[in-house]
Amino acid sequence: MDLSVRDVARLLDVSEDTVYRWARGGTLPAQRVQDQYWFNRVELQEWAALHKHRVSPDLFVSNGAACELPSLHSALLRGGVFHGVPADSREEALAAVSNLPGIPASVDRKLLYQLLVGREVLAPTGIGDGIAIPHARDPLVVRVGEPIVVLCFLRAPVDFHSMDGQPVRVLFTLLSPSVRVHLQMLGKLSFALHDGTMKQLLATEASTEAVIERIRFLEEGVGIADPNQPLAPGVAESLRGRDH
């Protein structure tokens, strides 16, 4: 536990009173020591990513140095985008994801399924707006050499016990080689999901090319959410060409 209430308030850009309220109510993971709340940087990173809460880049600085961020669009290229995946329940959706071709052959798919289900029982990964980010609680259990993101569009929405109560149709499944990379990928994905065009692409189940191009566009720093920002190549065509 290395962050104080004042640190967290600055990193989340909220008041200290808000941090205290969230900590007391159990909304924000914290430990109380001698009437003082303390926070773990790793837990705070995951909380911010899953709750789509914008944070200061300083949250991703450890021991005075920033770590090089992995590429989200490269991870998605490795995992792939899959449309029309059949599932009638959360468990069936997770089983389907665990058996998609984007999961490396070296991964024990039965173990992956059990880890994904266990994470959902511990704390649902449905973040709202029909999106969930299933992942293992401990990414080191599933050994991969590079980060992998699998995007799955379900054939029909299923209940993931999301915060907003909406059923889920879009799944981003993360596999990471380390806790640090896992948190960085969550942070990047959270940033991408704030983008208006990205939300449209997901809502319309856009093509693989359009989704990956938009993420690349955002990672290069030219796709900051702006109603006057031109769409990346292929995105406009994808939005016009699909009707779901």
Secondary structure in CASP SS format (residue, H / E / C, confidence):
PFRMAT SS
TARGET T0000
AUTHOR 0000-0000-0000
METHOD secondary structure of the structure
MODEL  1
M C 1.00
D C 1.00
L E 1.00
S C 1.00
V H 1.00
R H 1.00
D H 1.00
V H 1.00
A H 1.00
R H 1.00
L H 1.00
L H 1.00
D C 1.00
V C 1.00
S C 1.00
E H 1.00
D H 1.00
T H 1.00
V H 1.00
Y H 1.00
R H 1.00
W H 1.00
A H 1.00
R H 1.00
G H 1.00
G C 1.00
T C 1.00
L C 1.00
P C 1.00
A C 1.00
Q E 1.00
R E 1.00
V E 1.00
Q C 1.00
D C 1.00
Q E 1.00
Y E 1.00
W E 1.00
F E 1.00
N C 1.00
R H 1.00
V H 1.00
E H 1.00
L H 1.00
Q H 1.00
E H 1.00
W H 1.00
A H 1.00
A H 1.00
L H 1.00
H C 1.00
K C 1.00
H C 1.00
R C 1.00
V C 1.00
S C 1.00
P H 1.00
D H 1.00
L H 1.00
F H 1.00
V E 1.00
S E 1.00
N C 1.00
G C 1.00
A E 1.00
A E 1.00
C C 1.00
E C 1.00
L C 1.00
P C 1.00
S C 1.00
L H 1.00
H H 1.00
S H 1.00
A H 1.00
L H 1.00
L H 1.00
R H 1.00
G H 1.00
G C 1.00
V E 1.00
F E 1.00
H E 1.00
G E 1.00
V E 1.00
P C 1.00
A C 1.00
D C 1.00
S C 1.00
R H 1.00
E H 1.00
E H 1.00
A H 1.00
L H 1.00
A H 1.00
A H 1.00
V H 1.00
S H 1.00
N C 1.00
L C 1.00
P C 1.00
G C 1.00
I C 1.00
P C 1.00
A C 1.00
S C 1.00
V C 1.00
D C 1.00
R H 1.00
K H 1.00
L H 1.00
L H 1.00
Y H 1.00
Q H 1.00
L H 1.00
L H 1.00
V H 1.00
G H 1.00
R H 1.00
E H 1.00
V H 1.00
L H 1.00
A C 1.00
P C 1.00
T C 1.00
G E 1.00
I E 1.00
G E 1.00
D C 1.00
G C 1.00
I E 1.00
A E 1.00
I C 1.00
P C 1.00
H E 1.00
A C 1.00
R C 1.00
D C 1.00
P H 1.00
L H 1.00
V H 1.00
V C 1.00
R C 1.00
V C 1.00
G C 1.00
E C 1.00
P C 1.00
I E 1.00
V E 1.00
V E 1.00
L E 1.00
C E 1.00
F E 1.00
L E 1.00
R E 1.00
A E 1.00
P E 1.00
V E 1.00
D C 1.00
F C 1.00
H C 1.00
S C 1.00
M C 1.00
D C 1.00
G C 1.00
Q C 1.00
P C 1.00
V E 1.00
R E 1.00
V E 1.00
L E 1.00
F E 1.00
T E 1.00
L E 1.00
L E 1.00
S C 1.00
P C 1.00
S C 1.00
V H 1.00
R H 1.00
V H 1.00
H H 1.00
L H 1.00
Q H 1.00
M H 1.00
L H 1.00
G H 1.00
K H 1.00
L H 1.00
S H 1.00
F H 1.00
A H 1.00
L C 1.00
H C 1.00
D C 1.00
G H 1.00
T H 1.00
M H 1.00
K H 1.00
Q H 1.00
L H 1.00
L H 1.00
A H 1.00
T C 1.00
E C 1.00
A C 1.00
S C 1.00
T H 1.00
E H 1.00
A H 1.00
V H 1.00
I H 1.00
E H 1.00
R H 1.00
I H 1.00
R H 1.00
F H 1.00
L H 1.00
E H 1.00
E C 1.00
G C 1.00
V C 1.00
G C 1.00
I C 1.00
A C 1.00
D C 1.00
P C 1.00
N C 1.00
Q C 1.00
P C 1.00
L C 1.00
A C 1.00
P C 1.00
G C 1.00
V H 1.00
A H 1.00
E H 1.00
S H 1.00
L H 1.00
R H 1.00
G H 1.00
R C 1.00
D C 1.00
H C 1.00
END
